[in-house]
Amino acid sequence: MDISEAAINKAKNRLDERSELVKWVVCDITGFKTDRHFDLWLDRAAFHFLTEESQITAYLKIAGDAINRYMVIGTFSENGPEKCSGLPIKQYTENQLNSQLQKGFKKIRCIHEDHITPFQTKQNFLFCSFKKQASTNALNHRYQRIVIWIL
């Protein structure tokens, strides 16, 4: 999933014929609708672009409803940049990210990682993994080996 069709097309081209094995979705994550449930939700670097509380709330509701088991989020740390691609972002500490996800998820592990951009600048990321907590209201979904990767 990506908000940019150009980014989706670039990823498809990299995969060549294997791209047919992927269900591609062009969508703003805050408007994503699905009846499917995912064992793994991987957000490589989208969450930090959600700077408004309403966006964050919508994202967490969508993710919480769609995830069966695990979530991994990569976001800019408190030592990361304040903008990305000219857009404002929200930086997170480990405690802040855990606080956002504590309702419904339990933190497994967090790591910091320096990413060197094509322009040779360093960006510090925070990657955290979480396990979905069982809910007494949760429906019994059949587990399917489905992964959602938000580009």
C-alpha positions, 0 to 999 in steps of 0.5 A: 500500500502506498498513497503514491501510484508512482511509488507502487509502479516503481515497486512493481517494476522492481519485482517484475513478473513476481509483482503479480503475486502481490495485491497492490493498493493505492490509498491514504492509510487513514481511508483504508477499508478492508474486510481482511485480517493480517498476521503481520502489519509492516509500516516501514515509514508512514506513521511519522507522516501522520501529524494530526491527532485525527489521522493518528486515531484513524490509523490506529483504529484501522490497524487495530481492527485489521491486525491478527498478530503482529505490527512493526512500525518504523518511524523517525526517532527523536533524533531524526529529521523534523521533515521528510521530502519537504513534509512535516513529520512527527518524531517519536521516542520509544515511550511515545510510540509505545504509549500510542499503541498500548491500547491493544498492543504489547511492545516486543522490542524497539531498536534505533537505526541510522539510515543514510539517504541517497543524498548522504544525510543520516536519518535516525529511525525507531523500529518497534515490534508489537503483539496484538493483545487478545480482546474479549470482544474480538471475533474469531478470525481464521488466521491467514498468512497475510502481510500488509506492507505500507510503503 
